[in-house]
Amino acid sequence: MALFKKFLQKICNDDGSKDFKDGSAKFGTVKADPNFNAQNDAAKLKKAIETKGVDEATIVEVIAKRSNAQRQQIKAAYQQSAGKALAADLKKALKSDFEEVVLALLMTPPEYDAFEMKRAMKGIGTNEAVLNEILGTRSNKEITALKNTYKEVYGELLEENIKSDVKGDLETTLLTLCKATRSEDSNIDDAAAKSEAKALFEAGENRIGTVCSVLIDILTNRSEAQLYKIFQYYGQLSKDSLAKDLEGELHGSFEDCLMTLVKGALNKPAYFAERLHLAMKGLGTNTDTLTRIIVSRSEIDLLKIMQEYKRMYGKSLQEDILKETSGDYEKIMMTLCGTP
């Protein structure tokens, strides 16, 4: 609970308000190269791959300093000139975490989301935290693209795979998010917010046991702007925030899923900053999480995530990356964070 209290204290403006008008703006660290030439980049990569010992520095320079759309053009140019797939050649030439991040950067955003969802459900056990993170933070358009790509690449329906891997309230929540019908309206209905804050309070804190259907319905269908207003009214009814009450009533992956929706509505960059911090905290580093968040947010809001990280933890994201990673993986991650 203390962790969320600290999170909550750090993310609001001084007056407790939040601006939802900049949601479509770009705060990425990776920009399109203005002097881009796909054929030249493909030739550079071919030479780097064929160099004895592999020229990783050139691979970082080309792959991490081009936009995703430009990387797709490089892949096509490489296929045309070399007669082979760039991803396959890089997979053979590289290894470990560096290979993972380079291959991730070569995928389109929907392909990468689909890849991560599939990997989270592959084999024995399911990584529910990944399912929660992706479905709980993507827009309707992004979820629709993810579902379509998942079917194209794996020949399976994402919803069916979720049904076979996840059960109970978590399954219900994830399948509702999969519908990609959540409101994205930035206008706020004040009366409805007041009414639903009361419904949430009565569903949880003020009754014996939690009525999960009410929580799921409101958290998965209302816009982030509307949820933010609901949380403010909820705070007037309960001695604690909704997040703290959820922590007291729920547990496990279902709690994590609902907390993702709550934190995403309060401050999405702060949510990702916290995930990055936890990935590097303690013994060992969760490079899967580090890679997924930095790659997937690099053209969206990584600048904001970095700002929130500094504000929440008193040091820069780059400082912790330098401390927790090494070698070519460290170099490419630092480059993606905008370090020259």
C-alpha positions in Angstrom: 0.0 0.0 0.0 2.8 2.4 0.8 4.1 1.9 -2.8 0.9 3.1 -4.2 0.6 6.0 -1.8 4.0 7.2 -2.9 3.0 6.7 -6.6 -0.2 8.7 -6.0 1.6 11.6 -4.3 4.0 11.9 -7.2 1.6 11.9 -10.2 -1.0 14.6 -9.7 -0.6 18.3 -10.4 -0.5 20.6 -7.4 -4.2 21.2 -7.6 -5.0 17.5 -8.0 -6.1 18.1 -11.6 -5.1 16.5 -14.8 -5.0 17.5 -18.4 -6.4 15.0 -20.9 -6.0 17.2 -24.0 -2.5 16.2 -24.9 -3.2 12.5 -25.3 -2.6 12.5 -29.1 0.7 14.4 -28.9 3.9 12.6 -29.5 6.5 12.5 -26.7 8.8 9.9 -28.2 12.5 9.7 -28.0 12.9 8.1 -31.4 12.2 10.3 -34.4 12.3 9.7 -38.1 15.7 10.3 -39.7 15.3 13.3 -42.0 18.1 12.1 -44.3 16.8 8.6 -44.5 17.7 6.2 -47.3 16.4 2.7 -47.0 18.9 1.2 -49.6 21.9 2.8 -47.9 20.8 1.5 -44.4 20.1 -2.0 -45.8 23.7 -2.0 -47.3 25.2 -0.8 -44.0 23.4 -3.5 -42.1 24.5 -6.2 -44.5 28.1 -5.1 -44.1 27.7 -5.0 -40.3 26.3 -8.5 -40.2 29.0 -10.0 -42.5 31.9 -8.2 -40.6 34.0 -10.7 -38.6 32.7 -10.6 -35.1 29.6 -8.5 -36.2 29.7 -4.7 -36.2 27.1 -4.1 -33.4 27.8 -0.3 -33.2 26.5 0.1 -36.8 23.5 -2.0 -36.0 22.6 0.2 -33.0 23.2 3.4 -35.1 20.9 2.3 -37.9 18.1 0.3 -36.1 17.7 2.5 -33.0 17.9 5.9 -34.8 15.1 5.3 -37.3 11.4 5.4 -36.8 9.4 2.1 -37.0 8.0 3.1 -40.4 11.6 3.6 -41.7 12.7 0.2 -40.3 9.9 -1.4 -42.3 11.3 0.2 -45.5 14.8 -1.0 -44.5 13.5 -4.6 -44.2 11.9 -4.4 -47.6 15.2 -2.9 -49.2 17.3 -5.6 -47.5 15.0 -8.4 -48.8 15.2 -6.9 -52.3 19.0 -6.5 -52.3 20.1 -9.5 -50.2 17.3 -11.9 -51.1 17.0 -12.8 -47.5 14.9 -11.5 -44.5 16.8 -9.0 -42.4 15.3 -10.3 -39.1 16.5 -13.9 -39.9 20.0 -12.7 -40.6 20.2 -10.6 -37.5 18.8 -13.4 -35.4 21.7 -15.6 -36.6 24.3 -12.9 -36.1 23.3 -11.6 -32.6 22.5 -13.2 -29.3 20.9 -12.7 -25.9 19.1 -9.5 -24.8 20.7 -7.4 -27.6 19.2 -9.8 -30.2 15.8 -9.5 -28.4 15.6 -5.7 -28.6 16.9 -5.5 -32.2 14.2 -8.0 -33.4 11.6 -6.2 -31.3 12.5 -2.9 -33.1 12.1 -4.6 -36.5 8.5 -5.6 -35.8 5.6 -3.2 -36.3 3.9 -2.1 -33.1 0.9 -4.5 -33.6 3.3 -7.4 -34.4 5.4 -6.7 -31.3 2.3 -6.5 -29.1 1.0 -9.8 -30.6 4.5 -11.4 -30.1 4.6 -10.4 -26.4 1.0 -11.6 -25.8 1.7 -14.9 -27.5 5.0 -15.3 -25.5 3.1 -14.5 -22.3 0.7 -17.5 -22.9 3.2 -19.9 -24.3 4.2 -23.1 -22.5 3.4 -23.9 -18.9 2.1 -21.0 -16.9 0.9 -17.6 -18.1 2.6 -14.2 -17.5 -0.6 -12.4 -16.6 1.3 -9.2 -15.8 2.2 -8.8 -19.5 -1.4 -9.4 -20.6 -2.5 -6.8 -18.0 0.1 -4.3 -19.1 -0.7 -4.5 -22.9 -4.5 -4.7 -22.8 -4.7 -2.3 -19.9 -2.7 0.5 -21.6 -3.5 0.3 -25.3 -6.1 2.4 -27.2 -9.0 0.7 -29.0 -7.2 1.2 -32.3 -4.1 -0.5 -31.0 -6.0 -3.4 -29.5 -7.9 -3.9 -32.8 -4.6 -3.9 -34.7 -3.1 -6.3 -32.1 -6.0 -8.8 -32.5 -5.9 -8.7 -36.3 -2.1 -9.2 -36.4 -2.3 -12.0 -33.8 -4.7 -13.9 -36.1 -2.6 -13.2 -39.2 0.7 -14.3 -37.6 -0.4 -17.1 -35.4 -3.6 -18.3 -37.1 -5.4 -18.1 -33.7 -7.9 -15.8 -32.1 -6.4 -13.8 -29.2 -9.7 -14.1 -27.2 -9.7 -17.9 -27.5 -6.1 -18.1 -26.2 -6.9 -15.9 -23.3 -10.0 -18.1 -22.5 -7.9 -21.2 -22.4 -5.1 -19.6 -20.3 -6.9 -17.3 -17.8 -9.9 -17.9 -15.7 -12.4 -16.1 -13.4 -12.6 -12.3 -13.0 -9.3 -11.8 -14.7 -10.6 -13.6 -17.8 -13.7 -11.5 -17.8 -11.7 -8.2 -17.5 -9.2 -9.1 -20.2 -11.9 -10.3 -22.6 -13.9 -7.0 -22.1 -10.7 -5.0 -22.9 -10.2 -7.2 -26.0 -13.5 -5.9 -27.4 -11.8 -2.5 -27.9 -15.0 -0.6 -27.2 -13.9 1.4 -24.2 -14.9 5.1 -24.3 -12.1 7.4 -25.4 -14.2 10.6 -25.0 -12.3 13.4 -23.2 -15.5 15.1 -22.1 -16.6 14.4 -18.5 -20.1 13.6 -17.3 -20.0 15.0 -13.8 -23.3 13.5 -12.5 -22.4 10.0 -13.9 -19.0 10.2 -12.2 -20.6 11.0 -8.9 -23.1 8.1 -9.3 -20.4 5.6 -10.3 -18.0 6.6 -7.6 -20.9 5.7 -5.2 -21.5 2.4 -7.0 -17.7 1.6 -6.7 -17.7 2.4 -3.0 -20.7 0.3 -2.3 -19.4 -2.6 -4.4 -16.2 -2.7 -2.3 -15.4 -0.8 0.8 -19.0 -0.5 2.1 -20.1 -4.1 1.7 -19.0 -7.5 2.8 -17.0 -8.9 -0.1 -16.4 -7.2 -3.4 -18.9 -7.2 -6.2 -16.4 -7.7 -9.0 -18.8 -7.2 -11.9 -19.3 -3.5 -10.9 -15.6 -2.9 -10.7 -15.0 -4.6 -14.1 -17.8 -2.8 -15.8 -16.7 0.7 -14.8 -13.0 0.3 -15.1 -13.0 -1.4 -18.5 -15.7 0.8 -20.2 -15.2 4.4 -19.0 -12.7 6.7 -20.6 -9.5 7.6 -18.7 -10.8 11.2 -18.3 -14.1 9.9 -16.8 -12.3 7.5 -14.5 -10.1 10.2 -13.2 -13.2 12.2 -12.2 -14.8 9.1 -10.6 -11.6 8.5 -8.5 -11.8 12.1 -7.3 -15.4 11.6 -6.1 -14.6 8.2 -4.7 -12.0 9.9 -2.5 -14.8 12.0 -0.9 -16.7 8.8 0.1 -13.8 6.7 1.3 -11.0 7.5 3.8 -8.6 5.9 1.3 -8.2 6.1 -2.5 -9.8 3.5 -4.7 -6.4 2.0 -5.3 -5.8 1.4 -1.6 -9.3 0.0 -1.2 -8.7 -2.4 -4.1 -5.4 -3.5 -2.5 -7.3 -4.3 0.6 -10.2 -6.2 -1.1 -8.5 -8.0 -4.0 -5.3 -10.0 -4.7 -3.1 -11.5 -7.3 -3.3 -11.0 -11.1 -6.9 -9.7 -11.0 -5.8 -6.9 -8.6 -2.8 -6.2 -10.8 -5.1 -5.9 -13.9 -7.5 -3.4 -12.2 -4.6 -1.5 -10.7 -3.2 -1.1 -14.2 -6.5 0.5 -15.3 -6.6 2.8 -12.3 -2.9 3.8 -12.6 -3.3 4.2 -16.4 -6.2 6.6 -15.9 -4.4 8.6 -13.2 -1.1 8.9 -15.1 0.0 6.4 -17.7 3.7 7.6 -18.0 4.0 7.2 -14.2 2.5 3.7 -14.5 5.2 2.7 -17.0 7.9 4.5 -14.9 6.9 2.3 -11.9 7.0 -0.8 -14.0 10.5 0.1 -15.3 11.7 0.8 -11.7 10.4 -2.6 -10.4 12.1 -4.4 -13.4 15.4 -3.0 -12.2 14.9 -3.1 -8.5 16.6 -5.8 -6.3 18.7 -8.7 -7.5 18.7 -9.2 -11.2 17.0 -7.2 -13.9 13.8 -8.2 -15.8 15.1 -7.3 -19.3 11.9 -8.6 -20.9 9.9 -5.8 -19.2 12.7 -3.3 -19.7 12.8 -4.1 -23.5 9.1 -4.2 -24.0 8.3 -0.9 -22.4 11.2 1.1 -23.9 10.6 -0.3 -27.4 6.8 0.0 -27.3 6.8 3.5 -25.9 9.9 4.9 -27.7 7.7 6.8 -30.3 4.8 7.5 -28.1 5.6 8.9 -24.6 9.0 7.7 -23.5 10.1 11.3 -22.8 7.2 11.7 -20.4 8.0 8.3 -18.8 11.6 9.5 -18.2 10.4 12.7 -16.7 8.1 10.8 -14.3 10.9 8.3 -13.4 13.1 11.2 -12.4 10.3 12.8 -10.4 9.3 9.6 -8.6 12.7 8.1 -7.9 15.1 11.1 -7.7 17.4 9.7 -10.4 17.2 9.4 -14.2 16.0 6.2 -16.0 19.4 6.3 -17.9 21.3 6.2 -14.6 19.5 3.0 -13.6 19.9 1.4 -17.0 23.7 2.1 -16.9 23.8 0.5 -13.5 21.7 -2.6 -14.3 22.7 -3.4 -17.9 25.9 -3.8 -19.9 27.4 -4.2 -23.3 25.5 -3.8 -26.6 22.2 -4.2 -24.8 23.0 -1.2 -22.6 24.1 0.8 -25.6 20.9 0.2 -27.6 18.7 0.9 -24.6 20.5 4.2 -23.9 20.2 5.1 -27.6 16.4 4.5 -27.5 16.2 6.8 -24.4 17.7 9.5 -26.6 21.3 9.4 -25.4 23.6 10.3 -28.3 
